Amino acid sequence: MILSSLYTITPAVIIGLFRKPQVVEELKEMFEGGEHSGLLNDVHRAHLNNTQMELQCCGLSQGYKEWGNDIPESCICTEASTNPCVAVPIDSLHSKHKIDDQPVMVYKEPCLPYLIDRYVFLLNVTVGVLLGLTLLFVLSVVLSIIILCQLNKKEDIPAVVYSAKAKAGNYTTLTELI
């Protein structure tokens, strides 16, 4: 059972370790393939809006410019924002949110690097867990082999003979010496 587990887990660990740059490129291609070209349905748009609010970013690869004049509310910077913000051009739909002729600030950074970092982190955690399991399985196999070798080892051990004539030792307690 352990060997079959090793047979299935080891390729996943190797692929996870050595194909990481390819996975990053595939993720970029996947995310950039459906870029705001009208292919975003309501579910994808809602998910992207939630992602933009959570990660404090706007757009996928080109920032707020991808949205054109239809920048969503999720791109507007909050006061507690830790990511850099930039003023929205006057012709944006969110220019109606201006207060006292102050431009509306939106997140400057695109979301794609944050999304890729998140996926790479999950990949690293998965590879780490699988690598730990693999090492645990290998260690258990090695220890089992060592134990079996020790059990099969023949040693010349002298027989212990009990004798009724054995004398008790001449012992004194420590308190008698003082």
N, C-alpha and C positions, 0 to 999 in steps of 0.2 A: 504494500500500500504506500509506503513511504517513497519507494523508488518510482512508482507511477505518479505520485504527487510531484516529485522532483522533475520527472519527464515533462509534466505540463506547466509547472511554474517557471522553470529555468528559461525556456524560450521567451516568456513574457518579460522576465527581468532583463534579458539581453536586448530584446527589442526596445524596451523602455529606456535603457541606458544609452544605446547607440543610435537610436533613431529620433532622439529629441529634436535636433535641428529640422529634420524633415517634418516632424509633427507640427512644429511652430509654423513652417511654411504652408503646410496644408490648412492649418487654422486660419492663417491670413487669407489664403485663397477662398476658403469657405465663407468667412465673414465679409470679405470685400466683394464677393460674387453677387450678393443681393442688396447692394447699397442703395437705399432710398429711391430706387428706380421705379416706384409704383408697385413693386413686388411685395412690399411689406403689407401684410394684412393686419387686421386689428389686434390679433394676438401677438404678432411679432412687434408691432409698434408699442403695445402696452409693455411687453417685456423689455424692449429697448429703453422706454421711458423710465421704468423701474431701475434698470441698470445705470442709466445716466444719473438718476438721483442718488443711488447708493454709492457709486464710484466717483461722483462729482466730476463728470466728464460730459462731453457733448459730441455727438456724431461718432462715426467709427474710425475713419482714418484721416480725415481732413478737418476735424473739429466742427465748429458750428457752421462753417461755410457749406457743408454738405446739405444742410437743410434749406439753404437759400433764404427766401423770405418767410418761410414757414417754420421758424425755430420753436420747438415745443417748450412748454412751461418747465419741463424737467431739466432744461439746460440753464435756467436762471440761477445765478449764484445766490447762496444764502449768506447771512452775516457770519455764520460759523464755518464757512468754507475754508478748507486748507489748501485747495488747489488754486492755481492762478486763474484769474478772470479777465475778460476783455469786454470793452464796450461794444454793444450791438450797433450796426449801422442804422442811420435814421430811417431808411426805407423798410426796415424789418417790421413784421406784424407786431412784435413786442414793443415797438416804440410807444404804443398806447399806455404802457406801464411806466413811462417816464414820470418822475415827480420833480417839479421845479426845474424843468429842462435838464435833468440829470439823465444820462443815457442808462439803459438797462444793461447790467453786467451779466454775461454768460460765461460758462466754463470754457476755457481756452483749449484744454487738452482733449484729444480724441480718446474714445473708450477702448479702441482695439488693443493698445499695449497693456491696459489693465486687464482686459479679458484674457489675453494670451498669458499674462503672468499668473492669473488665477488657474487657468487650465494646466500650465506647466507646474504650478505648486501641487495641484491634485495628482498629476502624473508622478511627481517626485515622491509624494506620500505613498501612492500605490506601489511604486517600485521599491520604496524603502520597506514597506510591510511585506511584500513578496520576497525581497532579499532576506529579511529577517527570518521569515518562515523557511526559506531555502537553507539558510545557515543552521537553523534549529534542526531541520530534517537531516542534514549532512552530519551534524554533531551527534544526533541520536544514532545514526547508522554506524559512525566510527566508534562510539562508546559501546554499542552492542557487539561489534566485532571484537573489541578489546576484551569485553567480559567473556565472550565465547572462547577466545584464545586462552584466557586465564583458567577457565573451567576445564579445558582439555589438557592443560599443562600437567605433566606427571612430575611430582617431586618426591624425593626420598625423605620421608619423615620418620624419624625413629619412633618406635612404639613406646608409649608411656606405661610403665608397670607400677601398679600400686602395691605397696608392701605394708603389711600390718606392723612390721618391726620398725617402721620409720619413727624416729624420735622427734619429739617436739623440741623446738629451739629453746635456748636459754635466754629468755627475754626479760628485761626489767622495764618498769614504767619510768617515765621521766621524773615523776614526783619523788621517787625513791632516791634519785641521784642527788637531789638538793639537800 
